[in-house]
């Protein structure tokens, strides 16, 4: 009888220690809200990197350097963007790429999963509606595709 | 002055508002600062690009580089990745199913933020850095107003579906499946998280916005609730049926048609 009480007490102590550690470690993680962003590492010199910015293994184009391109507006080739055809227009000003627009863009992102059953009782929902394109900057996930790279590369090839 | 370059596999745009009456000396200062910021992205790409054989991350993934030889930047990103994995209940994981490390989802926002700090250090107050649609804006636009940011329609690139303004130097990031295909995966199931097609997050800075947008997107339907649970963050989630779900504070940033 006595030994089982001892076991119980030892067990309780072990649980308490584990709980204390868990509380301590979760407090010390600050939950990711305020990650400290470190200072900049030292930068490479301007002269050494300007010549190395050319086409890379990932197939990207580069407009590094001044006056690399002739000023004008260049339309890229149509490229297969998985959901449809994508095309870009590159605007060159002062020899540099200054803007990119899309005359052609896939109209159907494709998935057909039915989500009408979804309910989020707390958060407001609304039908998506088109707004003005007259903004300073655009946030979106479009400009990272292979098709984008292809069409842009063909537009820039014309600007040489 | 605005310039766009293709680096890290995406267009990166930097615009610095011209100082009134600044003249040619001012213009040269802006040109040099923008070049310096682009050099920084090139430098980061050379360390973290999984597409480049010569990058440090490729050397690590192929077992050519021992941990003691890692650069301080690499150590830092792995530390931040660990912290982010914990903060997102494991949804943000730089270790892929094949055992390789791909920290690009974390590096992007971190590099944008650092490039912006570089421009601040150079003395600029009104500018933005936009890398592939993830944005850190500071100060005011050319009209002296807060920067306006459109959320691109997943269905029509010419259209925005929301317009917000960043009056307090917030960061904005969008994760999505469109165009690139299902590029973000749920590490718990290995399945594509494709029920939601776009999720935009506003956060205290672009590093925070980007990493939580990426993780929340992988959570599917629950992603917007996760953003709701984070103080200082707002989100706008869009599904295939053209229905958006927004966090309770989103409308404080939203501005009506302009």
Interface residues (C-beta under 8 A of the other chain):
Chain A: X29 X31 X32 X33 X35 X37 X38 X39 X40 X41 X43 X44 X46 X49 X50 X52 X53 X56 X57 X58 X60 X61 X62 X63 X64 X81 X82 X83 X86 X96 X97 X98 X99 X100 X102 X105 X106 X107 X108 X109 X111 X112 X113 X114 X115 X116 X118 X120 X122 X123 X124 X125 X126 X127 X128 X129 X130 X131 X132 X133 X134 X135 X136 X137 X138 X139 X140 X141 X142 X143 X144 X145 X147 X148 X149 X152
Chain B: X2 X3 X4 X5 X6 X7 X8 X9 X10 X11 X13 X32 X35 X36 X38 X39 X40 X42 X43 X45 X49 X51 X52 X53 X71 X72 X73 X76 X80 X83 X84 X86 X87 X88 X110 X113 X114 X117 X118 X121 X128 X130 X132 X133 X134 X135 X137 X141 X147 X148 X149 X150 X151 X152 X153 X154 X155 X156 X157 X158 X159 X160 X161 X162 X163 X172 X173 X174 X175 X176 X177 X178 X179 X180 X181 X194 X195 X197 X198 X200 X205 X207 X208 X221 X224 X225 X228 X230 X231 X232 X238 X239 X240 X241 X242 X243 X244 X245 X246 X247 X248 X257 X258
